[in-house]
Amino acid sequence: MATPEFWMRVGRELGDDLATDAPDRDRAGKPPYDEVARLRDSGLPAALVPPDAEGRGTGGGLGWADACAVVRRIAAADGSMGELLGRHYVLSWSARFFAAPEHVSALEARAVHEQWLWAGDTGQDGVDGPSRVGDGGDCLVLAPAPAPGGFLLNGCRTLATAVDVADRFVLDAVCASTGDSVVVLVDPRHPGVGRTPLTDRFGQRLAGAGTVRFDDVPIGVDDVLGAAALDEDTAAPFATVAPLALRLMLAHVALGVAEGALAEARELSLAASHARPRGATKYVLEPPSGTDADLLLTFGELALAVHGASAVVERATTAMAATLWTGRALDARGRADTAALVAAAGAVTDRAALRAGEGILDLAEADGLDRFWRNIRVLTGHGPTGPALRAIGDHFLYGGGASPARW
């Protein structure tokens, strides 16, 4: 069985490959058919699945911390592919979050065997602007089918990734007969599924975002995973970890994009400012001179911001790994403690990544550097940090007990 170190090496090699033509692909902004083919060839979608009870994936999958590290490395080279893989990994946990325990193993084994690429939105996303318009326009309705023993799905939903390339969608929908929200599994190959990619997107142009319409798409009884975790007061604590896992994964993606931006700006600055011809083809790097003080100061500030955010994110990552390991035994207090760390990671990463994205535009002038800033803006532009900061303050004051925070 392949080790985490093996998959990290695969991630580095794939990242190097994606970085070679990233600016050209960003400008083209086409659906990610070629990119997803590269991902599949690398084996990463099949590796980024939940581990089994002993910490091993059913198909060689990775644990939370290792998966985040691989996704972050991909995001440094290509933010869109980092987000696509990150959402895929989090959504591959959907059976554990929402389904009955006796159904989890069979569903995960099938997903691994058929090498599904996951996409979707299970509610409480709050990350990608178009995925929740808030006026009912993105509501999906699940109604009983004319023939007993199944349902029909209708409505539309705007998704952040992989609308044209996913093998399965995981979506929350309102049950017409009860008004309850449930999570369903949808095969996008059905003729009742129509997909319209989003074009001319500001950032994350290659993630495959788009609107998906469902017209009488059949949903089997076994494809209704369980109740959606939209109400923290009634849902099981472990089910409400799903949106936290997504927020933390996207913090890793944004941090990876920021790290990629700094790395590329560093290389460009060194090549432009400190390289001097020697002979016909060789160059020598000179140490920075006194005139580089402002450049060094700016690089230092940006690196410090990203390093600081990384420390906060890693602490939240350790807590999330323990939370996922606890599983259905998780209690409300444990969930609140993890939520506080995830909220802190998201708030700190948003600020640091935006600062890095803006700062690199002043550090090096080169075609294509703006893609990092645009990608970061889309990844971190899901709303003000005020609510998250108030929730962190609530947890700090009350410890998630006397006054439970709303995350």
Secondary structure by P-SEA (a helix, b strand, c coil): cccaaaaaaaaaaaaaaaaccaaaaaaacccaaaaaaaaaaacccccccccccccccccccccaaaaaaaaaaaaaacaaaaaaaaaaaaaaacccccccccccaaaaaaaaaaccbbbbbcccccccccccccccccbbbbbbccccccbbbbbbbbbccccccccbbbbbbbcccccbbbbbbbccccccbbbbbbcccccccccbbbbbbbccccccccccccccccccccccccccaaaaaaaaaaaaaaaaaaaaaaaaaaaaaaaacccccccccbbbbbcccccaaaaaaaaaaaaaaaaaaaaaaaaaaaaaaaaaaacccccaaaaaaaaaaaaaaaaaaaaaaaaaaaaaaacccccccaaaaaaaaaaaccccaaaaaaaaaaaaacccccccccc
